Amino acid sequence: MKVLGIESSCDETGIAVYDTQSGAIWQRLYSQIEKHREYGGVVPELASRDHVVKAAPMLLDILHEIGGVEALDAIAYTRGPGLIGALMVGANLARGLAFATDKPLLGVHHMEGHLLAPMLDGAGPQLPFVALLVSGGHTMLVEVRELGRYRILGESLDDAVGEAFDKTAKLLGLPYPGGPELAALADSVTASTFKFPRPMTNRPGLDFSFSGLKTAALTIVRQHQPLDHGLRAEIAHAFQDAVVETLRIKCRRALEASACLNLVIAGGVGANRRLREVLRAEVEALGGRAYFPALEYCTDNGAMIAYAGALRLLQGQCDEPGADVLARWSLETLPAIEA
């Protein structure tokens, strides 16, 4: 079964085809980073317009590669959560193609796509596991006893991790997108004289809060003007250490509370080298294993949507009549994926 996946929840246009029999993946990905850089963040209307321009030609290109639309068996697209305008572009393209070809259609939860992305290489995590989903828009811990049955253990009460990285990078004068720039700067030094708090780690529970780290960074930046390269690097190093340590503490708590030994780390921030090192060592010390997607599948992409959609489409799940895109959508409301 060949499933088309269309991702357009934010500022990446992802088109991919996943073959459930061979595991083969054909994909195209276009990032709008350059378009949004001058604004220091994603402008929703510009994102939507760029999806309109890029999505259809990318789709035609990939269909040509696989042998035409006749080679497709089903279509999946990102239904939510995300930017409404951006979601509508991908949804309308998917619906139009499904209507014209009379192929099954399914709207996929964006975060389920991330959660299942480590399985794209054919060696997914053993059940049960805990998933840490960390991106620019989401930070959450999810217990997975069965695929499709999710329980949210904790989530950010304010800024997501990626958002905190980007905002702190902006304070340091780093270009957009700031997260990778800050991480590279942080990794350029081995120590820092600065110390950031580890928010909400001195109280029970698995929720997160990262807005205070941004405020702490603002205070330090104001106190040490003008900033030279060395000071920027030390601030970045201390900030990244605080984020990674906070996530390590919360992940350990989640694994112990759920009696799970396996941890999935997915989403754009899951590409962070320091985070991977620390969480891998932490989970292995507990006798478990950490799973990460390949770097190309950490950021938003069509392959994860095609894969997540394929698991459900194979069981006959399809869009209900009148299905609309959803800016907010809880993982806990999804139907099960039967074994």
ABEGO torsion letter per residue (X at the ends): XBBBBBBAABABBBBBBBBAAAGBBBBBBBBAAAAAAAAGEBBAAAAAAAAAAAAAAAAAAAAAAAGEAAABABBBBBAOBEBAAAAAAAAAAAAAAAAAAGBBBBBBBAAAAAAAAAAAAGBBBBOBBBBBBBBAABBBBBBBABBGBBBBABBBABBBAAAAAAAAAAAAGBBOBAAAAAAAAAAABABBABBBBBBGAABBEABBBAAAAAAAAAAAAAAAOBBBAAAAAAAAAAAAAAAAAAAAAAAAAAAAAAGBABBBBBEAAAABAAAAAAAAAAAAAAGBBBBBBBAAAABBBAAAAAAAAAAAAAAGBBBBBGBBBBABBBAAABBBBBX
